[in-house]
């Protein structure tokens, strides 16, 4: 009996060893498949059609908790607001002036003529621009100058005349962090290689997104509509009844870069008058942003409008918590005096946007999907990770964009999901959160200043050069 048992055990061990060799021989293929799945998950998601995007209802699959997909459990940790350090490092008093200065015998005195009070820069400008003015065309010098707090000189861009063609050049001057000044020379013929000018009637942009969708990728339609509503001049609230058009400079992108609106202007095509304008400033370490031709940031509105909502049903603050006392009245002795119920409160960190079920929800900025799936009180939740250690949360969704997967890169304006009432929700709405370094930020707080929403010193030159290169020709002062 013992010998048989020993023989059987040896046979069993031999079978296990053989099975192990077989598994090891298959391991490289398994690794390659896993790598392929990882690479596939990193693809960009760009919806090119203008029809309704398909979706899948994750709540209809039984236990939704099994559908939770997250790269980082720390995304669900609640950190104390005192841990948040906001250092915008931006120019809160940033402003831009522009014009076309009539030429004279003292063109080299242009800085002082437009209000740049910096003797060292004036001397530098005079020495460096001698050859520039030899290539001038026209009777005025287009310029865009930026100033920071206390009228500090931030950047100056000048163009060799009001004519925009292959010979157009722009010189941009900025202070150097190491002392002195820097010059950047740009040519319109180089900038326009990937750019296309589009003109769309203002009425269509404001009221007929379907026609706009025939000319732009669908994710740019939401961005354009939000942008124009911000810069639309209130003093001319009847412009949509005129022949006014929206002039766009657009890069339609390719496999390596996103489609992007670089400039938008509301203009009168007959008089060439520009009523309002906005320009895109690209950044490496944080998401880029739009600024008006006067230097005002438009980004706070973008980061607080993930959908077309009816109203804000609840903001940041304390809300009543449901009672946790589940004892029945019969379990309490009749002789025991009834204690008054003590109402408990919990912190509500986020903004609730009331909207009908199925209302599209858009990504507020370029980012990567860090979580998609069911998550307790959040219900169906999407978390996007953005450069600069920012995260945005979109909760209580009814459905997700069917093309969206964990790890996907998404562009601002992409439909990522649809309003619902999943999780701990009392009605259809979107619960939206913005976090910095894991700490919740109140985007509507009057004292909240983020680097996302202000111009930083090293970015000023990009805005002034784009005003000249991509904007409509500037008229005489």
Secondary structure in CASP SS format (residue, H / E / C, confidence):
PFRMAT SS
TARGET T0000
AUTHOR 0000-0000-0000
METHOD secondary structure of the structure
MODEL  1
X C 1.00
X H 1.00
X H 1.00
X H 1.00
X H 1.00
X H 1.00
X H 1.00
X H 1.00
X H 1.00
X H 1.00
X H 1.00
X H 1.00
X H 1.00
X H 1.00
X H 1.00
X H 1.00
X H 1.00
X H 1.00
X H 1.00
X H 1.00
X H 1.00
X H 1.00
X H 1.00
X H 1.00
X H 1.00
X H 1.00
X H 1.00
X H 1.00
X H 1.00
X H 1.00
X H 1.00
X H 1.00
X H 1.00
X H 1.00
X H 1.00
X H 1.00
X H 1.00
X H 1.00
X H 1.00
X H 1.00
X H 1.00
X C 1.00
X C 1.00
X E 1.00
X E 1.00
X C 1.00
X C 1.00
X C 1.00
X C 1.00
X C 1.00
X C 1.00
X C 1.00
X C 1.00
X C 1.00
X E 1.00
X E 1.00
X C 1.00
X H 1.00
X H 1.00
X H 1.00
X C 1.00
X C 1.00
X C 1.00
X H 1.00
X H 1.00
X H 1.00
X H 1.00
X C 1.00
X E 1.00
X E 1.00
X C 1.00
X C 1.00
X H 1.00
X H 1.00
X H 1.00
X H 1.00
X C 1.00
X C 1.00
X C 1.00
X C 1.00
X H 1.00
X H 1.00
X H 1.00
X C 1.00
X C 1.00
X C 1.00
X C 1.00
X C 1.00
X C 1.00
X E 1.00
X E 1.00
X C 1.00
X C 1.00
X C 1.00
X E 1.00
X E 1.00
X E 1.00
X E 1.00
X E 1.00
X E 1.00
X E 1.00
X E 1.00
X C 1.00
X C 1.00
X C 1.00
X C 1.00
X H 1.00
X H 1.00
X H 1.00
X H 1.00
X H 1.00
X H 1.00
X H 1.00
X C 1.00
X C 1.00
X C 1.00
X C 1.00
X C 1.00
X H 1.00
X H 1.00
X H 1.00
X H 1.00
X H 1.00
X H 1.00
X H 1.00
X H 1.00
X H 1.00
X H 1.00
X C 1.00
X C 1.00
X C 1.00
X H 1.00
X H 1.00
X H 1.00
X H 1.00
X C 1.00
X C 1.00
X C 1.00
X C 1.00
X E 1.00
X E 1.00
X E 1.00
X E 1.00
X E 1.00
X E 1.00
X E 1.00
X E 1.00
X C 1.00
X H 1.00
X H 1.00
X H 1.00
X C 1.00
X E 1.00
X E 1.00
X E 1.00
X E 1.00
X E 1.00
X E 1.00
X E 1.00
X C 1.00
X C 1.00
X C 1.00
X C 1.00
X C 1.00
X C 1.00
X C 1.00
X C 1.00
X C 1.00
X E 1.00
X E 1.00
X E 1.00
X E 1.00
X E 1.00
X E 1.00
X E 1.00
X C 1.00
X C 1.00
X C 1.00
X C 1.00
X C 1.00
X E 1.00
X E 1.00
X E 1.00
X E 1.00
X E 1.00
X E 1.00
X E 1.00
X H 1.00
X H 1.00
X H 1.00
X H 1.00
X H 1.00
X H 1.00
X H 1.00
X C 1.00
X E 1.00
X E 1.00
X E 1.00
X E 1.00
X E 1.00
X E 1.00
X H 1.00
X H 1.00
X H 1.00
X H 1.00
X H 1.00
X H 1.00
X C 1.00
X H 1.00
X H 1.00
X H 1.00
X H 1.00
X H 1.00
X C 1.00
X C 1.00
X C 1.00
X C 1.00
X H 1.00
X H 1.00
X H 1.00
X H 1.00
X H 1.00
X H 1.00
X H 1.00
X H 1.00
X H 1.00
X H 1.00
X H 1.00
X H 1.00
X H 1.00
X H 1.00
X C 1.00
X C 1.00
X H 1.00
X H 1.00
X H 1.00
X C 1.00
X C 1.00
X H 1.00
X H 1.00
X H 1.00
X C 1.00
X C 1.00
X C 1.00
X E 1.00
X E 1.00
X E 1.00
X E 1.00
X E 1.00
X E 1.00
X E 1.00
X C 1.00
X C 1.00
X C 1.00
X C 1.00
X C 1.00
X C 1.00
X C 1.00
X C 1.00
X E 1.00
X E 1.00
X E 1.00
X E 1.00
X E 1.00
X E 1.00
X E 1.00
X E 1.00
X C 1.00
X C 1.00
X C 1.00
X C 1.00
X C 1.00
X C 1.00
X E 1.00
X E 1.00
X E 1.00
X E 1.00
X E 1.00
X E 1.00
X E 1.00
X E 1.00
X C 1.00
X C 1.00
X C 1.00
X C 1.00
X C 1.00
X C 1.00
X C 1.00
X E 1.00
X E 1.00
X E 1.00
X E 1.00
X C 1.00
X C 1.00
X C 1.00
X C 1.00
X E 1.00
X C 1.00
X H 1.00
X H 1.00
X H 1.00
X H 1.00
X C 1.00
X C 1.00
X C 1.00
X C 1.00
X C 1.00
X C 1.00
X C 1.00
X C 1.00
X E 1.00
X E 1.00
X E 1.00
X E 1.00
X C 1.00
X C 1.00
X E 1.00
X E 1.00
X E 1.00
X E 1.00
X C 1.00
X C 1.00
X C 1.00
X C 1.00
X C 1.00
X C 1.00
X C 1.00
X C 1.00
X H 1.00
X H 1.00
X H 1.00
X C 1.00
X C 1.00
X C 1.00
X C 1.00
X C 1.00
X C 1.00
X C 1.00
X C 1.00
X C 1.00
X C 1.00
X C 1.00
X C 1.00
X C 1.00
X E 1.00
X E 1.00
X E 1.00
X E 1.00
X C 1.00
X C 1.00
X E 1.00
X E 1.00
X E 1.00
X E 1.00
X C 1.00
X C 1.00
X C 1.00
X C 1.00
X C 1.00
X E 1.00
X E 1.00
X E 1.00
X C 1.00
X C 1.00
X C 1.00
X C 1.00
X E 1.00
X E 1.00
X E 1.00
X E 1.00
X E 1.00
X E 1.00
X E 1.00
X E 1.00
X C 1.00
X H 1.00
X H 1.00
X H 1.00
X C 1.00
X E 1.00
X E 1.00
X E 1.00
X E 1.00
X E 1.00
X E 1.00
X E 1.00
X C 1.00
X C 1.00
X C 1.00
X E 1.00
X E 1.00
X E 1.00
X E 1.00
X E 1.00
X E 1.00
X E 1.00
X E 1.00
X C 1.00
X E 1.00
X E 1.00
X E 1.00
X C 1.00
X C 1.00
X C 1.00
X C 1.00
X C 1.00
X C 1.00
X C 1.00
X E 1.00
X E 1.00
X C 1.00
X C 1.00
X C 1.00
X C 1.00
X E 1.00
X E 1.00
X E 1.00
X E 1.00
X C 1.00
X E 1.00
X C 1.00
X C 1.00
X C 1.00
X C 1.00
X C 1.00
X C 1.00
X C 1.00
X C 1.00
X E 1.00
X E 1.00
X E 1.00
X E 1.00
X E 1.00
X E 1.00
X E 1.00
X E 1.00
X C 1.00
X C 1.00
X E 1.00
X E 1.00
X E 1.00
X C 1.00
X C 1.00
X C 1.00
X C 1.00
X C 1.00
X C 1.00
X C 1.00
X C 1.00
X C 1.00
X H 1.00
X H 1.00
X H 1.00
X C 1.00
X E 1.00
X E 1.00
X H 1.00
X H 1.00
X H 1.00
X H 1.00
X H 1.00
X H 1.00
X H 1.00
X H 1.00
X H 1.00
X H 1.00
X H 1.00
X H 1.00
X H 1.00
X H 1.00
X C 1.00
X C 1.00
X C 1.00
X C 1.00
X C 1.00
X E 1.00
X C 1.00
END
